[in-house]
Every structure is written in C-alpha cells, then in structure tokens.
Amino acid sequence: MAKRVAIVGAGVSGLASIKCCLEEGLEPTCFERSDDLGGLWRFTEHVEEGRASLYKSVVSNSCKEMSCYSDFPFPEDYPNYVPNSQFLEYLKMYANHFDLLKHIQFKTKVCSVTKCSDFAVSGQWEVVTMHEEKQESAIFDAVMVCTGFLTNLYLPLDSFPGINAFKGQYFHSRQYKHPDIFKDKRVLVIGMGNSGTDIAVEASHLAEKVFLSTTGGGWVISRIFDSGYPWDMVFMTRFQNMLRNSLPTPIVTWLMERKINNWLNHANYGLIPEDRTQLKEFVLNDELPGRIITGKVFIRPSIKEVKENSVIFNNTSKEEPIDIIVFATGYTFAFPFLDESVVKVEDGQASLYKYIFPAHLQKPTLAIIGLIKPLGSMIPTGETQARWAVRVLKGVNKLPPPSVMIEEINGRKENKPSWFGLCYCKALQSDYITYIDELLTYINAKPNLFSMLLTDPHLALTVFFGPCSPYQFRLTGPGKWEGARNAIMTQWDRTFKVIKARVVQESPSPFESFLKLFSFLALLVAIFLIFL
C-alpha cells in the first residue's frame, strides 16, 4: 500500500490531490516550483517558466456553483463568474481550511521522477528536486502529476510565410498581460479560442483597428444564458445530458446549432465552424458580437502571407497594415521530468487509462491528474480524478488488466464517433457528466437516483433536473459531505443573492399559477416515463 505520495504542482488539481491523500491516511508532499499556490489562477506581471500564465482580466468560464470543490462552496458574496484574483483567494481559503499548506514545499522544482531499481516489486519512485540551487533526492511510494497542459506554448511560425520579415511586434498569447500595448495600434489576433477572443475584444477598446483571424471558426456563447441564468447551470444537467446522449449525433448537433444561433447567427458574423460534426470547445465571450457589429473587431480567414508591415488574408489580395500580431495558437504539453518510457505524449495526448494511469506500468503508482478537457469545470473533474486515483494508489481500488486498459486507450485514440450524443473526437475531450459518473462509480460515490427518489424525492428531482453541481459528488460513498444536500438545495439562492440586490414585489397572476400546476403535472409524467 502506498504511504508516501509525491505531488507535482500546487494548482487546483494539486491541492485536491493533497486533500484526497490526507483523507485516505496517506502522507503527501507537494512540490511547487513557484513561491505560492494557485497555478493557472495566480496572476504575475511576468511569465514564469513551467507555470501557466494568464492576463490581468481573466474571469472564470464556469460559474462558481459549477466550478467549486465538491465540499467547499465559493463564498456566497462572490460574483457568479469569478475574476482570477478572487479565484486565487478561494484556493487559499481551501488550502487553509483543510490545512494543506504544511504539505507544500514552495520554490522547489521537480527535476526527475524515475523508477526505483526494484519498481516491479515495490512500485516506488525516486524524485529528484531542486530548492535554492540545492538538489535533493527522496523515495516515494507513489507520484501524482498535477502540472496541467497550459505551460508549453505552441507557436507554428512555419505556417505563416513571411513572418521573419515582419517589422512589427509579434508574440504568443502566453506573454500577454495588459491591453495598454495596443493603444492606437493596428492589431491582428490569430486564433479564435477563449484567449484569442478575449485579447481581441480587450484590444478593440484601445487599438486603432483589430482583426481576429480564424481558420476553423468557433461557437461563441455568452456566460448569460436563458433568462439571465449562468450558462452551465442551464446546460449541464443530468436530464439534458441523458437527452443529448439518447439522440443521434446529427440531431443533437442541429439542436445545439439552433440554440446557439438564436443568440448570435454565426454565419452572418463569419464565425460558424467549418467542421460542425465534431464538438469544438465553446468560446465564452459576452462582448464579441457587440465589438463586431460596431466595427471594432473584424473577423478574417487564415493568413496567406505576412509582409514587412502588413498581412494578406486568404481569399483576398488586399494588404492590411498591421503593427502587432498576437498568436493565440494554443499549447502543447510535456512531462520533462518523466522518461518517455513512463508517459509518452503523441498527437496532443498521452496513453493514459481514463486519462489518469499509464497502462503498461507493472505497478499502478503513477497518476496524471487534470490532463483532460471536459465540457465542464476542471476543478471538480480533477478532484474526482484524485479521489479515485488515491484509492488506486492506496490499493483499495484495482485497475483492470493492462490488455483491457490498452484496448480502451487505443479505441479512444481512433476517435470513432458513437453516433449518439455530442461528438467528442478532439484530443483530451470528454463528456463531463458521463466521465465524472464513471469515476464516482469506481469509488461507490455516484448518486443513486432510484433509491433517492423513494427516500428524498425533492432532492432526487433537483439532482436530475437541476444543475449537475459538484456537491452531488459528495452525497454518498467515501468522502461523503454532510453539507452536500443543503448546498444543492440552496445553489440557486447563492446564485441570485449576489446579483438580486434590488427586489420588486410582484403580484402573482392566476395564469401563472395554472401554468406552474400544469408544468408540475407534466414533470411527474416525465419522471414516471423515465424511471419506468
């Protein structure tokens, strides 16, 4: 049984891993190369090697009720979408509340993680670290890697003919911190992911002109969904997920396109994705349509050629003068402290069982946490991964034979569509609720809606039809949290409390009362048909 566990990185997944180890009676030691916790969410004015970098204005794309740790809600006075400074404060509250700081060694870089000579028997690892230019080595029974995938920038300059002749300034979005540099400049942002879109919108408030270049397009949605609700609290429910996964992919895709285009007709704005069969990561931006329609941001296709002081876009011969180019072209990831024989990265993904365990190791004592892109928040995803992984490291839960794990990994790499539900065919993509439920099943912590319907029907209905918030993952099983039910039943209260500062008394109408009664009866019929 693993006792001493080395954890690499003190970001959101690293903190969850420390806590999970402590809950299972293990002895975690977390190595963090910077001088503070927080990982991605800790803003610094300068880019730090080996750590994700963010710009000053970053706000969470998942609302606080959907992106918290499962047994530690955000403070109720926090905004629904949390600025990075408050997000960092939340992580520090979490670390203090569960007394995690004493298990973290700051300013300590992990140089190498290698198998011990008797690994086939012991499963142990030798971890070499560097602190203040002093190297140390220690033996651990298990290792959890929580370094994320936003540290190694991807900058394909070879794909942009003439870039070496460009006399203006160009840099990767990883280097971006403040919009001041764009004042009175003509700016080109290449890449229409969340970072590229954010930067283009920010630049448009100061720049003379802003172009946003995209090859494949993207689905842009607002954080504010139907009736002003947070988008993920409406979209991410067990009922909707079951419905989506029960319908053929073309129908689900058509319904989703129709819903998204109700807010913004993507074809009219030049944003519509070229490949609409596979799900692309949503671009969360509330301002982009307004900046486009007022002529502050111009959408353009891919780059044909870069000249000394201008660019030529595909499908046109016109040169557009440009002063600054921002490459929002994404990231690659690697594990420089691990040998390729342990974890090999190919085509943007690693060969990991359930995105966590290398399948070929003689002993399952190495876990990669947070190397996944779910259609949902990373905090509860990484936390759930850690809960299962720690029980595997401890020996409570067992992995299937290597042949079974390798077969599943290879099947995922083939990217074969299931023909039902959304098509998650990109590297590291996963169906959030389905994936979480699978891991919860392994540790007997998945909510049992059938028994819940008999014992606590109000809770069962809220769990099934309401937001699939992380508190659901603590209703039962190991790590059960007594406050989970109350957190679920009051999640909408916390959502509205921070924004509903002005209350107006409304007199109920008879028609509204009748409609509510009719809706309740329809709901009962739906439940009967579902659980029949």
C-alpha positions in Angstrom: 0.0 0.0 0.0 1.3 3.5 -0.9 2.1 5.6 2.1 4.4 8.5 0.9 3.0 10.3 -2.1 4.8 13.0 -4.1 2.6 15.5 -5.8 3.9 17.8 -8.6 2.3 21.2 -8.7 0.1 23.1 -6.2 -2.6 24.3 -8.6 -6.3 23.3 -8.4 -5.6 19.6 -9.1 -2.5 19.6 -6.8 -4.5 21.0 -3.9 -7.3 18.5 -4.4 -4.7 15.7 -4.5 -3.1 16.7 -1.2 -6.5 16.7 0.5 -7.5 13.3 -1.0 -4.3 11.8 0.2 -4.9 13.1 3.7 -8.5 11.8 3.7 -7.2 8.3 2.8 -4.5 8.4 5.5 -1.5 8.8 3.1 1.4 11.2 3.5 1.5 13.7 0.7 4.5 16.0 -0.1 3.7 18.6 -2.8 6.4 20.2 -4.8 5.6 23.7 -6.2 8.3 25.4 -8.3 6.9 29.0 -7.7 6.6 30.8 -4.4 2.8 30.4 -4.0 -0.1 28.1 -4.7 -2.8 28.6 -7.4 -1.1 27.5 -10.6 -3.0 29.0 -13.5 -5.1 31.3 -11.3 -2.2 33.2 -9.8 -1.5 36.3 -11.9 2.0 37.7 -12.2 3.3 40.5 -14.3 5.9 38.3 -15.8 5.7 34.9 -17.4 7.2 32.2 -15.2 8.9 29.1 -16.7 6.9 25.9 -16.2 3.8 27.6 -15.0 0.6 28.6 -16.8 0.3 32.3 -17.5 -2.8 34.5 -17.5 -3.7 38.1 -18.3 -5.0 40.5 -15.7 -8.6 40.5 -16.8 -9.2 36.7 -16.8 -12.6 35.6 -15.4 -13.8 32.0 -15.0 -15.7 30.5 -17.8 -17.6 28.2 -15.4 -19.8 29.8 -12.7 -19.0 29.5 -9.1 -21.6 26.9 -8.3 -20.3 24.6 -11.0 -16.6 25.2 -10.6 -16.0 24.8 -6.8 -14.5 21.9 -5.0 -17.3 19.5 -4.1 -17.3 20.0 -0.4 -16.2 23.7 -0.3 -18.6 26.2 -2.0 -17.4 29.6 -3.0 -18.3 32.5 -0.6 -21.9 33.5 -1.4 -20.9 37.1 -1.9 -18.5 36.2 -4.8 -19.8 37.0 -8.3 -21.1 34.1 -10.3 -18.2 34.3 -12.7 -15.1 34.8 -10.7 -12.2 37.1 -11.5 -8.8 35.5 -11.2 -7.8 37.4 -8.1 -10.8 36.2 -6.2 -10.4 32.7 -7.6 -6.9 32.7 -6.1 -8.3 33.8 -2.8 -10.8 31.0 -2.9 -8.0 28.5 -3.5 -6.1 29.9 -0.5 -9.2 29.6 1.6 -9.5 26.0 0.6 -5.8 25.3 1.4 -6.2 27.0 4.8 -9.5 25.3 5.7 -8.1 21.8 5.1 -4.7 22.6 6.4 -2.9 21.8 3.2 0.0 24.4 3.2 2.2 22.4 5.6 2.4 19.7 3.0 3.7 22.0 0.2 7.4 22.8 -0.5 7.5 26.0 -2.4 10.3 27.2 -4.7 11.1 23.5 -5.3 11.4 22.3 -8.9 11.0 18.6 -9.7 14.0 17.6 -11.9 13.2 14.0 -12.4 10.9 11.2 -11.4 12.4 7.7 -12.1 11.5 4.2 -11.2 13.5 2.6 -8.4 15.5 -0.4 -9.3 13.0 -2.7 -7.5 10.0 -1.0 -9.1 8.4 -4.3 -10.3 8.1 -5.3 -6.6 7.9 -2.0 -4.7 6.3 0.3 -7.2 8.4 3.1 -5.7 9.8 6.2 -7.4 12.9 8.3 -6.9 12.1 12.0 -7.0 14.9 14.5 -7.5 14.1 18.1 -6.6 16.0 21.4 -6.7 15.5 24.1 -4.0 17.6 27.2 -3.9 20.2 25.5 -6.1 20.4 22.6 -3.8 19.5 19.2 -5.2 17.8 16.5 -3.1 16.6 13.0 -3.7 13.8 11.1 -1.9 11.9 7.8 -2.4 8.1 7.9 -2.7 5.6 5.1 -2.8 3.5 6.9 -5.4 3.5 10.0 -7.6 0.7 12.3 -8.7 1.5 14.7 -11.5 -0.7 17.9 -11.5 1.1 20.2 -13.9 -1.7 20.8 -16.3 -1.4 21.4 -20.1 -1.1 25.2 -20.5 2.6 25.7 -19.9 4.3 24.9 -23.3 3.2 27.4 -26.0 2.5 26.2 -29.5 3.9 28.8 -32.0 3.8 27.4 -35.6 5.7 30.2 -37.3 6.5 28.0 -40.2 2.8 28.1 -41.1 3.0 31.9 -41.7 5.0 32.7 -44.8 7.0 35.9 -44.4 6.8 36.2 -40.6 10.5 36.6 -40.4 10.3 39.7 -42.5 7.7 41.3 -40.3 9.0 44.5 -38.7 6.2 45.0 -36.2 5.9 43.2 -32.9 4.6 39.6 -32.5 4.2 37.3 -29.5 2.3 34.3 -28.2 -0.8 35.0 -26.1 1.0 33.4 -23.2 3.1 36.7 -23.0 0.0 38.9 -22.9 -0.8 40.7 -19.7 -2.4 44.1 -20.2 -4.1 45.8 -23.2 -2.1 49.1 -23.0 0.4 47.9 -25.6 -2.4 48.0 -28.2 -3.2 51.7 -27.8 -3.6 53.3 -31.3 -2.1 50.2 -33.0 -3.4 48.0 -35.8 -3.7 44.6 -34.2 -4.1 41.1 -35.6 -5.0 38.2 -33.3 -4.6 34.8 -34.8 -6.7 32.0 -33.2 -10.3 32.2 -32.0 -10.2 30.3 -28.8 -11.1 31.8 -25.5 -7.8 33.6 -25.1 -7.6 34.9 -28.6 -11.2 36.2 -28.5 -10.6 37.9 -25.1 -7.5 39.6 -26.3 -9.1 40.8 -29.5 -12.1 42.3 -27.5 -9.8 44.0 -25.0 -7.5 45.4 -27.7 -10.6 46.8 -29.5 -11.1 49.3 -26.7 -7.7 50.9 -27.3 -6.5 49.9 -30.7 -7.0 51.7 -34.0 -8.2 48.5 -35.6 -8.4 44.8 -34.6 -8.6 41.8 -36.8 -9.4 38.3 -35.5 -8.2 35.6 -37.8 -9.7 32.1 -37.6 -9.2 29.1 -39.8 -11.9 26.8 -38.4 -14.3 29.3 -36.8 -16.0 28.5 -33.5 -19.1 28.5 -31.4 -19.3 31.8 -29.4 -21.7 31.7 -26.5 -22.5 34.1 -23.6 -22.0 33.4 -20.0 -25.5 34.6 -19.6 -28.0 32.0 -20.8 -31.8 31.8 -20.9 -33.5 34.3 -18.6 -30.1 35.6 -17.4 -29.0 32.3 -15.8 -25.4 31.2 -15.8 -24.9 29.1 -19.0 -23.5 26.0 -17.4 -26.2 25.8 -14.7 -28.7 25.5 -17.5 -26.8 23.4 -19.9 -25.1 21.0 -17.5 -27.9 18.9 -16.0 -28.3 15.2 -15.8 -31.6 15.3 -17.6 -30.3 17.3 -20.6 -27.1 15.1 -20.7 -29.3 12.0 -20.8 -31.4 13.5 -23.5 -28.4 14.6 -25.6 -26.8 11.1 -25.3 -30.1 9.4 -26.3 -30.4 11.3 -29.6 -28.4 10.7 -32.8 -25.4 13.0 -33.2 -26.8 14.9 -36.3 -30.0 15.7 -34.4 -28.1 16.8 -31.2 -25.7 18.9 -33.4 -28.6 20.6 -35.2 -30.5 21.4 -32.0 -27.3 22.8 -30.4 -26.6 24.9 -33.5 -30.1 26.2 -33.5 -29.9 27.1 -29.8 -26.6 28.9 -30.2 -27.6 30.7 -33.3 -30.7 32.1 -31.5 -28.4 34.3 -29.6 -26.0 35.0 -32.5 -26.3 33.9 -36.1 -22.7 32.7 -36.6 -22.9 32.6 -40.4 -23.8 36.2 -40.5 -20.8 37.2 -38.4 -18.3 34.9 -40.2 -17.9 32.8 -37.1 -19.6 29.5 -38.0 -17.2 26.4 -37.6 -16.2 24.7 -40.8 -16.5 21.3 -39.2 -19.8 21.1 -37.4 -19.8 17.3 -36.9 -17.3 17.4 -34.0 -17.8 19.5 -30.9 -15.5 22.4 -30.6 -14.7 24.0 -27.2 -17.2 26.8 -26.7 -15.8 30.3 -26.8 -17.2 32.2 -23.8 -17.4 35.9 -24.7 -20.2 38.3 -23.9 -18.7 41.3 -25.8 -17.5 39.9 -29.1 -20.8 40.3 -31.1 -21.1 43.9 -30.0 -17.5 44.7 -31.0 -18.0 43.1 -34.4 -21.3 44.9 -35.2 -19.9 48.3 -34.2 -16.8 47.8 -36.4 -14.3 47.4 -33.5 -13.3 43.8 -34.4 -13.1 42.4 -37.9 -13.3 38.7 -38.4 -11.0 37.4 -41.1 -9.9 34.0 -42.5 -6.5 32.4 -42.2 -3.3 34.2 -43.2 -1.9 33.9 -46.7 1.2 35.9 -46.3 2.9 38.2 -43.8 4.8 41.2 -45.2 7.1 43.8 -43.5 4.3 46.0 -42.2 1.1 44.2 -43.3 -0.6 40.8 -43.9 -2.7 39.3 -46.7 -5.6 37.1 -45.7 -6.7 34.1 -47.8 -9.4 34.8 -50.4 -8.2 38.4 -50.9 -5.2 40.2 -52.4 -5.6 43.3 -50.3 -2.9 44.1 -47.8 -3.9 45.1 -44.3 -1.4 47.3 -42.4 -0.5 45.6 -39.0 1.6 46.8 -36.1 1.2 43.9 -33.7 0.4 40.2 -34.2 -0.8 38.0 -31.3 -0.5 34.3 -31.8 -3.3 32.7 -29.7 -2.4 29.3 -31.2 -2.7 27.2 -28.1 -0.4 24.9 -26.2 1.3 21.6 -26.3 2.2 19.7 -23.1 5.1 17.5 -21.9 6.5 16.0 -18.8 10.2 16.9 -18.9 10.8 15.2 -15.5 9.4 11.8 -16.7 11.1 9.5 -19.2 9.1 8.7 -22.4 9.0 5.1 -21.4 6.8 6.1 -18.5 4.4 8.6 -20.2 4.7 9.3 -23.9 3.0 12.3 -25.5 1.8 11.8 -29.1 -0.6 13.8 -31.2 -1.7 16.0 -28.3 -2.5 13.2 -25.9 -0.9 10.7 -23.6 -1.6 7.0 -23.4 -3.5 7.1 -20.1 -6.3 4.8 -18.8 -9.3 7.1 -18.0 -6.9 10.0 -18.7 -5.1 9.2 -15.5 -3.0 5.9 -15.4 -0.2 4.7 -17.7 -1.5 1.3 -18.7 1.9 -0.5 -19.1 3.4 0.0 -15.6 4.0 -3.1 -13.5 2.6 -1.2 -10.5 -0.1 1.5 -10.8 1.7 4.0 -8.6 1.8 7.0 -11.0 -1.3 9.1 -11.7 -1.6 12.2 -14.0 -4.3 14.5 -12.7 -6.0 17.2 -14.7 -4.9 16.2 -18.2 -8.3 16.3 -19.8 -10.7 18.8 -21.4 -14.2 18.1 -20.2 -17.2 20.1 -21.3 -17.3 21.4 -17.7 -15.2 22.8 -14.9 -11.7 21.5 -14.3 -11.8 21.8 -10.5 -14.5 19.1 -9.8 -13.1 17.0 -12.7 -9.5 17.0 -11.3 -10.8 16.5 -7.8 -12.9 13.4 -8.8 -9.9 12.0 -10.6 -7.8 12.5 -7.5 -10.4 10.8 -5.3 -10.3 7.7 -7.4 -6.6 7.8 -8.1 -5.7 8.0 -4.5 -7.7 4.9 -3.7 -6.0 3.0 -6.5 -2.6 4.2 -5.2 -3.6 3.0 -1.7 -4.7 -0.4 -3.1 -8.4 -0.1 -2.2 -9.5 0.0 -5.8 -7.9 -2.1 -8.5 -7.3 -1.4 -12.2 -8.3 -3.9 -14.9 -5.6 -6.0 -16.6 -3.2 -4.0 -18.8 -4.6 -5.5 -22.0 -8.0 -4.2 -21.2 -6.7 -0.7 -20.4 -4.6 -0.6 -23.5 -7.5 -1.6 -25.7 -9.6 1.2 -24.3 -6.8 3.7 -24.8 -6.4 2.7 -28.4 -10.1 2.8 -29.0 -10.2 6.4 -27.7 -7.2 7.4 -29.9 -9.1 6.1 -33.0 -11.6 8.9 -32.4 -14.5 6.7 -33.6 -17.8 8.6 -33.3 -20.5 6.9 -31.2 -23.3 8.3 -33.5 -25.2 9.3 -30.4 -24.9 12.4 -28.3 -22.2 15.1 -28.9 -19.1 14.0 -30.8 -16.1 14.3 -28.5 -13.4 13.5 -31.1 -10.7 16.0 -30.3 -7.7 15.0 -28.1 -8.5 15.1 -24.4 -12.2 16.0 -24.9 -14.7 14.2 -22.7 -18.4 14.3 -21.7 -18.2 15.9 -18.3 -21.1 14.2 -16.5 -20.6 10.8 -18.1 -16.9 10.8 -17.2 -17.4 12.0 -13.6 -20.1 9.4 -13.0 -17.8 6.7 -14.3 -15.1 7.6 -11.8 -17.7 8.0 -9.0 -19.0 4.5 -9.7 -15.5 3.1 -9.1 -15.5 4.5 -5.6 -19.2 3.9 -4.9 -19.9 7.6 -4.7 -22.3 8.0 -7.7 -25.7 9.3 -6.5 -28.4 6.6 -6.8 -31.4 8.4 -8.2 -33.7 5.4 -7.9 -33.3 5.0 -4.2 -33.1 8.8 -3.7 -36.5 9.1 -5.4 -38.0 6.9 -2.7 -36.3 8.4 0.3 -35.8 12.0 -0.7 -37.9 12.8 -3.9 -37.3 16.6 -3.7 -33.5 16.1 -3.7 -33.8 13.4 -6.5 -35.7 15.8 -8.7 -33.2 18.6 -8.0 -30.2 16.3 -8.8 -31.8 15.1 -12.0 -33.3 18.2 -13.5 -31.2 20.9 -11.8 -27.6 21.8 -12.4 -25.1 19.0 -12.0 -23.1 20.9 -9.4 -20.1 19.3 -7.7 -22.0 18.9 -4.4 -23.8 15.9 -6.0 -20.4 14.1 -5.9 -20.4 14.1 -2.1 -23.9 12.8 -1.4 -22.7 9.3 -0.7 -19.7 7.0 -0.6 -16.2 7.7 0.6 -15.7 11.3 1.4 -19.4 11.9 1.9 -20.1 15.5 3.0 -22.9 16.2 5.3 -23.5 19.6 3.8 -23.9 18.3 0.3 -27.7 18.2 0.3 -28.1 21.7 1.7 -25.6 23.0 -0.8 -27.6 21.5 -3.6 -30.9 22.8 -2.4 -29.6 26.4 -1.9 -27.4 26.7 -5.0 -29.8 29.0 -6.8 -30.1 31.2 -3.7 -26.3 31.8 -3.8 -26.5 32.4 -7.5 -29.1 35.2 -7.2 -28.1 36.7 -3.9 -25.1 38.5 -5.3 -27.0 40.0 -8.2 -30.5 40.4 -6.9 -29.8 43.5 -4.7 -32.9 45.3 -5.7 -36.1 43.4 -5.0 -39.5 44.4 -6.5 -42.7 42.8 -5.2 -44.7 41.2 -7.9 -48.4 40.2 -7.6 -48.9 36.6 -8.8 -51.3 36.1 -11.8 -53.9 33.3 -11.9 -52.5 32.2 -15.3 -49.0 31.9 -13.9 -50.3 29.7 -11.0 -52.2 27.5 -13.5 -49.1 27.2 -15.7 -47.0 26.1 -12.7 -49.5 23.4 -11.8 -49.6 22.2 -15.4 -45.8 22.1 -15.5 -45.7 20.2 -12.3 -48.1 17.5 -13.6 -46.1 17.3 -16.9 -42.9 16.8 -14.8 -44.5 14.0 -12.9 -45.4 12.3 -16.1 -41.9 12.7 -17.4 -40.4 11.2 -14.3 -42.8 8.3 -14.5 -41.8 7.6 -18.1 -38.0 7.9 -17.3 -37.9 5.6 -14.4 -40.5 3.1 -15.7 
